[in-house]
Amino acid sequence: MNTFKYLMALTGGALVGASAALLMAPSDGRNMRKRVGKRLDREKKMLSRELDRHRQVLVKKGRAALDDAAEYLGDELSGATKKVMKMVAR
């Protein structure tokens, strides 16, 4: 009698486990590849937008730095030109 209860409990547990495995099993390979592909496309687009945004910020900062450097060099050149003109005028 104990053996019968043991076998019934084992069979019941196996059925519950098999049912849970079927309900939680991932989808077939084709469907999974589609889902992964769509997710990768979304992530790629998001990353592309982020990279473009960062590129625009860096270009803007680079242009500002270039403008600052050009202004600084212009001021230095102007000052040096004035000094040379004073020296030549003596």
ZATORLO-531817 format. One line per field, with one value per atom (N, C-alpha, C, O): residue number from 0; x, y, z negated. Coordinates in Angstrom, 1 decimal, padded with zeros to 4 digits. Atoms other than C-alpha are relative to their C-alpha. Example, Ala and Ser with C-alpha at 12.3 -4.5 7.8 and 13.67 -1.06 7.14 Angstrom:
BEGIN
num = (0;0;0;0;1;1;1;1)
X = (000.9;012.3;000.9;001.9;-000.9;013.7;-000.8;-000.3)
Y = (-001.2;-004.5;001.2;001.2;-001.1;-001.1;001.1;002.2)
Z = (000.0;-007.8;000.0;-000.7;000.0;-007.1;-000.8;-000.9)
//
This chain:
BEGIN
num = (0;0;0;0;1;1;1;1;2;2;2;2;3;3;3;3;4;4;4;4;5;5;5;5;6;6;6;6;7;7;7;7;8;8;8;8;9;9;9;9;10;10;10;10;11;11;11;11;12;12;12;12;13;13;13;13;14;14;14;14;15;15;15;15;16;16;16;16;17;17;17;17;18;18;18;18;19;19;19;19;20;20;20;20;21;21;21;21;22;22;22;22;23;23;23;23;24;24;24;24;25;25;25;25;26;26;26;26;27;27;27;27;28;28;28;28;29;29;29;29;30;30;30;30;31;31;31;31;32;32;32;32;33;33;33;33;34;34;34;34;35;35;35;35;36;36;36;36;37;37;37;37;38;38;38;38;39;39;39;39;40;40;40;40;41;41;41;41;42;42;42;42;43;43;43;43;44;44;44;44;45;45;45;45;46;46;46;46;47;47;47;47;48;48;48;48;49;49;49;49;50;50;50;50;51;51;51;51;52;52;52;52;53;53;53;53;54;54;54;54;55;55;55;55;56;56;56;56;57;57;57;57;58;58;58;58;59;59;59;59;60;60;60;60;61;61;61;61;62;62;62;62;63;63;63;63;64;64;64;64;65;65;65;65;66;66;66;66;67;67;67;67;68;68;68;68;69;69;69;69;70;70;70;70;71;71;71;71;72;72;72;72;73;73;73;73;74;74;74;74;75;75;75;75;76;76;76;76;77;77;77;77;78;78;78;78;79;79;79;79;80;80;80;80;81;81;81;81;82;82;82;82;83;83;83;83;84;84;84;84;85;85;85;85;86;86;86;86;87;87;87;87;88;88;88;88;89;89;89;89)
X = (000.8;000.0;000.9;000.5;-000.9;002.8;000.7;000.9;-000.6;004.4;-001.0;-000.5;001.0;001.2;-000.2;-000.2;000.1;000.9;001.3;001.2;-001.3;004.6;-000.1;000.3;000.1;004.0;-001.0;-000.8;001.0;000.9;000.5;000.3;-000.6;002.7;001.1;001.2;-001.0;005.6;-000.6;-000.1;000.7;003.3;-000.7;-000.6;000.7;001.3;001.1;000.9;-001.1;004.6;000.5;000.8;-000.5;005.8;-000.9;-000.5;001.0;002.6;000.0;-000.1;000.0;002.6;001.3;001.3;-001.3;006.3;000.0;000.5;000.0;005.8;-001.0;-000.7;000.9;002.8;000.6;000.5;-000.6;004.7;001.1;001.3;-001.0;007.6;-000.5;000.0;000.7;005.3;-000.5;-000.4;000.5;003.7;001.1;000.9;-001.0;007.0;001.1;002.1;-001.0;009.0;000.1;-000.9;-000.1;010.4;-000.6;-000.9;000.6;008.9;000.9;002.1;-000.8;010.2;001.1;001.1;-001.2;013.5;-000.3;000.3;000.3;012.0;-000.6;-000.2;000.7;009.8;001.0;001.0;-001.0;012.7;001.0;001.4;-000.9;015.0;-000.6;000.0;000.7;012.3;000.0;000.3;000.1;011.9;001.4;001.5;-001.4;015.7;000.4;001.0;-000.3;016.1;-000.7;-000.1;000.7;013.4;000.6;000.8;-000.6;014.9;001.4;001.7;-001.3;018.4;-000.2;000.6;000.3;016.9;-000.3;000.1;000.4;015.3;001.2;001.4;-001.2;018.5;001.0;001.6;-000.9;020.5;-000.4;000.4;000.6;018.2;000.2;000.6;-000.2;018.4;001.4;001.8;-001.5;022.2;000.4;001.2;-000.3;022.4;-000.4;000.3;000.5;020.3;000.8;001.2;-000.9;022.4;001.3;001.9;-001.3;025.6;-000.1;000.8;000.2;024.3;-000.1;000.4;000.2;023.2;001.4;001.7;-001.3;026.7;000.9;001.8;-000.9;028.4;-000.3;000.6;000.4;026.4;000.5;001.0;-000.5;027.4;001.5;002.0;-001.5;031.1;000.3;001.3;-000.3;031.0;-000.2;000.6;000.3;029.4;001.1;001.6;-001.1;032.1;001.3;002.0;-001.2;034.8;000.0;001.1;000.1;033.6;000.2;000.9;-000.1;033.4;001.5;002.0;-001.4;037.0;000.8;001.8;-000.7;038.2;-000.2;000.8;000.2;036.6;000.7;001.3;-000.8;038.2;001.4;002.1;-001.5;041.6;000.3;001.3;-000.2;041.2;000.0;000.8;000.1;040.2;001.3;001.9;-001.2;043.1;001.3;002.1;-001.1;045.6;000.0;001.0;000.1;044.2;000.4;001.1;-000.4;044.7;001.5;002.1;-001.4;048.2;000.8;001.8;-000.6;049.1;-000.1;000.9;000.2;047.7;001.0;001.6;-000.9;049.7;001.4;002.2;-001.4;052.9;000.2;001.3;-000.1;052.3;000.3;001.1;-000.2;052.0;001.4;002.0;-001.3;055.2;001.1;002.1;-001.0;057.1;000.0;001.0;000.1;055.8;000.7;001.3;-000.7;057.0;001.5;002.2;-001.4;060.4;000.6;001.7;-000.5;060.7;-000.1;000.8;000.2;059.5;001.1;001.3;-001.0;062.4;001.2;002.1)
Y = (-001.2;000.0;001.3;002.2;-001.1;002.4;000.2;001.3;-000.1;001.6;000.7;001.5;-000.6;002.5;001.5;002.3;-001.4;005.9;000.7;001.8;-000.5;006.5;000.2;001.2;000.0;005.7;001.1;001.8;-001.0;007.9;001.4;002.3;-001.3;010.8;000.4;001.5;-000.2;010.4;000.3;001.2;-000.2;010.2;001.4;002.1;-001.4;013.3;001.1;002.1;-001.0;015.2;000.2;001.3;000.0;014.2;000.8;001.5;-000.7;015.4;001.5;002.3;-001.4;018.7;000.7;001.8;-000.5;019.2;000.1;001.1;000.0;018.3;001.2;001.8;-001.1;020.7;001.4;002.2;-001.2;023.5;000.3;001.4;-000.2;022.9;000.4;001.2;-000.3;023.0;001.4;002.1;-001.3;026.2;001.1;002.2;-000.9;027.9;-000.1;000.7;000.2;026.6;001.1;001.7;-001.0;029.1;-000.4;-001.6;000.2;029.5;-000.7;-000.9;000.7;027.6;000.9;002.1;-000.7;028.6;001.2;002.2;-001.0;030.6;001.2;002.4;-001.1;032.7;000.7;001.9;-000.6;033.2;000.9;001.9;-000.8;034.4;001.3;002.3;-001.3;036.9;000.9;002.1;-000.9;038.2;000.6;001.8;-000.5;038.5;001.0;002.0;-000.9;040.1;001.4;002.4;-001.2;042.7;000.8;002.0;-000.6;043.4;000.6;001.8;-000.5;043.8;001.3;002.2;-001.1;046.2;001.2;002.4;-001.1;048.3;000.6;001.8;-000.4;048.4;000.7;001.7;-000.6;049.3;001.4;002.3;-001.3;052.2;001.0;002.1;-000.8;053.5;000.4;001.5;-000.3;053.2;001.0;001.9;-000.9;055.0;001.4;002.4;-001.4;057.9;000.6;001.7;-000.5;058.1;000.5;001.5;-000.4;058.1;001.3;002.1;-001.2;060.7;001.3;002.3;-001.1;062.9;000.4;001.6;-000.3;062.6;000.6;001.5;-000.6;063.3;001.4;002.2;-001.4;066.5;000.9;002.0;-000.8;067.6;000.2;001.3;-000.1;066.8;001.0;001.7;-000.9;068.6;001.5;002.4;-001.4;071.7;000.5;001.6;-000.4;071.7;000.2;001.1;-000.2;071.2;001.3;001.9;-001.2;074.1;001.2;002.2;-001.1;076.3;000.1;001.2;000.0;075.3;000.5;001.3;-000.5;076.0;001.5;002.2;-001.4;079.4;000.7;001.8;-000.6;080.2;000.0;001.0;000.0;079.1;001.0;001.6;-001.0;081.2;001.4;002.3;-001.3;084.2;000.3;001.4;-000.2;083.7;000.2;001.1;-000.2;083.3;001.3;001.9;-001.4;086.4;001.1;002.0;-001.0;088.4;000.0;001.0;000.1;087.1;000.5;001.2;-000.5;087.8;001.5;002.1;-001.5;091.3;000.6;001.7;-000.5;091.9;-000.1;000.9;000.2;090.5;001.0;001.6;-001.0;092.7;001.4;002.1;-001.3;095.8;000.1;001.2;-000.1;095.0;000.1;000.8;000.0;094.3;001.4;002.0;-001.3;097.6;001.1;002.0;-000.9;099.5;-000.1;000.9;000.2;097.9;000.5;001.1;-000.4;098.7;001.5;002.1;-001.5;102.3;000.7;001.9;-000.6;103.0;000.4;001.0)
Z = (000.0;000.0;000.0;000.7;000.0;-000.8;001.4;001.8;-001.3;002.5;001.0;001.9;-000.9;004.3;-000.2;000.8;000.3;002.6;000.5;001.0;-000.5;003.4;001.5;002.0;-001.5;007.1;000.4;001.4;-000.4;007.2;-000.2;000.6;000.2;005.6;001.0;001.5;-001.0;008.0;001.3;002.0;-001.3;011.0;000.0;001.0;000.1;009.8;000.1;000.7;000.0;009.2;001.4;001.9;-001.3;012.6;001.0;001.8;-000.9;014.3;-000.3;000.7;000.4;012.4;000.6;001.2;-000.5;013.3;001.5;002.1;-001.5;017.0;000.5;001.4;-000.4;017.2;-000.2;000.7;000.2;015.7;001.0;001.5;-001.0;018.0;001.4;002.1;-001.3;021.1;000.0;001.0;000.0;019.9;000.0;000.5;000.1;019.2;001.0;001.0;-001.0;022.1;001.0;001.3;-001.0;024.5;001.4;001.6;-001.3;028.0;000.9;000.6;-001.0;031.0;000.5;000.3;-000.4;032.6;001.0;000.8;-001.0;035.5;-000.7;-000.4;000.7;033.2;-000.9;-001.0;000.8;030.8;000.8;000.3;-000.9;033.6;000.4;000.5;-000.4;034.7;-001.2;-001.0;001.2;031.2;-000.3;-000.6;000.3;030.6;001.1;000.8;-001.1;034.1;-000.2;000.0;000.2;033.3;-001.1;-001.1;001.2;029.9;000.4;000.0;-000.4;031.5;000.9;000.8;-000.9;034.1;-000.9;-000.6;000.8;031.4;-000.8;-000.9;000.8;029.3;000.9;000.5;-000.9;032.4;000.4;000.4;-000.2;033.2;-001.1;-001.0;001.1;029.7;-000.2;-000.5;000.1;029.6;001.1;000.8;-001.0;032.9;-000.3;-000.1;000.4;031.6;-001.1;-001.0;001.1;028.5;000.5;000.1;-000.6;030.5;000.8;000.7;-000.8;032.8;-000.9;-000.6;000.9;029.9;-000.6;-000.7;000.6;028.3;001.0;000.7;-001.0;031.6;000.3;000.4;-000.1;032.0;-001.1;-000.9;001.2;028.5;000.2;000.0;-000.1;029.2;001.2;001.0;-001.1;032.6;-000.5;-000.1;000.5;030.9;-000.9;-000.8;000.9;028.2;000.7;000.4;-000.8;030.7;000.8;000.9;-000.7;032.8;-001.0;-000.6;000.9;029.7;-000.4;-000.5;000.4;028.7;001.1;000.9;-001.1;032.2;000.1;000.4;-000.1;032.2;-001.1;-000.9;001.1;028.8;000.3;000.1;-000.4;030.1;001.0;001.0;-001.1;033.2;-000.6;-000.2;000.6;031.1;-000.8;-000.7;000.8;028.7;000.9;000.7;-000.9;031.6;000.7;000.9;-000.6;033.3;-000.9;-000.5;001.0;030.1;-000.2;-000.2;000.2;029.6;001.2;001.1;-001.2;033.2;000.1;000.5;000.0;033.0;-001.0;-000.7;001.0;029.8;000.5;000.3;-000.5;031.4;001.1;001.2;-001.1;034.5;-000.5;000.0;000.6;032.3;-000.5;-000.4;000.6;030.5;001.1;000.9;-001.1;033.7;000.7;001.0;-000.6;035.2;-000.9;-000.4;000.9;032.1;000.1;000.1;-000.1;032.4;001.3;001.3;-001.4;036.1;000.0;000.7;000.0;035.5;-000.7;-000.5;000.8;033.1;000.8;000.3)
//
